[in-house]
Amino acid sequence: MLPTRPRIGENSGFVTASYGNYDAVNVQGAVNIAMGEHGAMRVAGNLVSRDGYQTDGTSDEKTQALRVQLLGELTPDLTVRVGGDLRAL
């Protein structure tokens, strides 16, 4: 799956959250920030936490992820996108 590109000239964002059995929590969100006329930054994150089916904790799930991208239209023929990902288990 390809990440959503930053959108030049747009400030936007979203957050979604859900809760389920075994104390399952899933939170996702992203923000798009316009940076001048020819650039944008997008920050997206995800948090998942769930107690496992076994009482010893071996099937628990706890993950966090963060992605940061910068997009710049340097010339009409040259667009550069740089990104980085961080995932913690």
C-alpha positions in Angstrom: 0.0 0.0 0.0 1.4 3.4 -0.9 1.2 6.2 1.6 -1.1 9.1 1.0 0.9 12.0 -0.4 1.0 15.4 1.2 -1.4 17.9 -0.5 0.0 21.3 -1.5 -2.1 24.2 -0.5 -4.3 22.2 1.9 -4.6 22.2 5.7 -6.6 19.2 6.8 -6.7 16.3 9.2 -8.7 13.5 10.7 -8.8 11.2 13.7 -10.6 7.8 14.0 -10.9 5.6 17.1 -12.5 2.3 18.0 -12.8 0.2 21.1 -13.5 -3.5 21.2 -13.4 -6.7 23.3 -10.2 -7.5 25.2 -9.8 -3.8 25.8 -8.9 -3.3 22.1 -8.1 0.3 21.2 -7.3 1.5 17.7 -6.6 5.1 17.0 -5.5 6.5 13.7 -5.0 10.1 12.5 -3.2 12.3 10.1 -2.6 16.0 9.5 -1.7 17.8 6.3 0.0 21.2 6.6 0.5 23.5 3.7 4.0 25.0 3.6 4.0 28.0 1.3 2.7 27.8 -2.3 4.9 24.8 -3.3 5.3 22.6 -0.3 3.4 20.5 2.2 4.0 18.2 5.2 1.9 15.2 6.2 2.2 13.5 9.6 0.2 10.3 10.2 0.1 7.9 13.1 -1.5 4.8 14.4 -1.8 3.2 17.9 -3.1 -0.3 18.5 -3.4 -1.8 22.0 -5.2 -5.1 22.9 -5.1 -7.5 25.8 -4.4 -11.0 24.6 -6.6 -14.1 24.8 -4.1 -15.7 27.2 -3.7 -14.4 30.8 0.2 -14.6 30.7 0.4 -11.6 28.3 2.0 -13.5 25.4 -0.8 -12.6 23.0 -1.1 -9.0 23.9 -0.7 -6.5 21.0 0.8 -3.1 21.5 2.1 -1.2 18.5 2.7 2.5 17.6 3.6 3.9 14.2 4.4 7.3 12.9 5.1 8.6 9.3 6.3 12.0 8.4 6.5 13.2 4.7 7.6 16.4 3.1 6.6 17.3 -0.5 8.0 20.1 -2.5 7.4 21.2 -6.1 10.9 22.6 -6.8 10.2 23.4 -10.5 7.3 22.6 -12.8 9.1 19.4 -13.9 10.6 18.4 -10.5 8.7 17.3 -7.4 10.5 15.8 -4.5 8.9 13.8 -1.7 11.0 12.7 1.4 9.5 10.6 4.2 10.4 8.6 7.2 8.7 5.9 9.2 9.0 4.9 12.9 7.3 1.8 14.3 7.5 0.7 17.9 6.4 -2.7 19.1 
